[in-house]
Amino acid sequence: MNELIEYLLSNLQLDFSGDVSAEQIRQFLRDDDGREARRILAKLIEENSEEDLLLTLADCLKEHIRTGITTDRVRDQLNLYADS
């Protein structure tokens, strides 16, 4: 049983349900006056990479499935993305 659980956790995939357009992502960030939102928006404009943002975020958050994906964890990953 433990091996099965380990296998399932190791191969679990994280995805975001619902379609979110590039414009929706940018609008969410434009509506936020925070420094973090401005940094992420600047990176998206610079690289035109909304899809990369979502794929990178899902991939990085996968590492935290065992310990929990919290608001702070998502914020940390978005900031790491903006810094990369």
DOTOR-337233 format. One record per residue (C-alpha): x, y, z. Coordinates in steps of 0.001 Angstrom, whole numbers, plus 500000, padded with zeros to 6 digits. Each point is the difference from the previous one (the first is absolute). Layout:
REM DOTOR-337233
XYZ
...
***
This chain:
REM DOTOR-337233
500000500000500000
502795502438500868
501661499492496624
496715500661498220
499443503194501970
503565501148499314
499554499283496294
496684501855499848
501363503029501840
503120500075497841
497965499900496801
497147502271500987
499428502831497550
498845503462500916
497880501999497583
497788503057500202
496359499434499101
498231502482497798
501403501983497157
501787503180500886
501052502269497177
503170502032499830
497876503139500240
498265498749503169
503336499298501665
501274503452499062
496770501654501182
500205498260503392
503515501378500373
499110503493498699
497205500257502569
502513499307502791
502133502974501067
502521497839501840
503687499832499176
499831496243499435
497204500317497445
501902502712498120
503147497826499872
498113496989498647
498102502136497481
503269501562498804
501497496535499488
496917498824498095
500110503066497758
503744499583499456
499803496299499140
496358499644498856
499892496775501976
496689499488501795
499973496327499051
503560499617501294
498935501634503256
497189497499500549
502105496981499000
502907501075502187
497716500746502922
498252496620499767
503328498191499692
501521501784503008
496903499575502151
500011496268499290
502994499745502350
497798501288502837
497026497671499602
501125497944502994
500419502967502316
497143502094498677
499491502693497420
499094503194501786
499500503605498956
503471500813501308
501528497105498052
498387501212496745
501160503570500729
503562498744500576
499987498097496728
498636502969498057
502745502181501465
502630497426499043
498581500005496479
500206503795499833
503626499862501183
501087497393497465
***
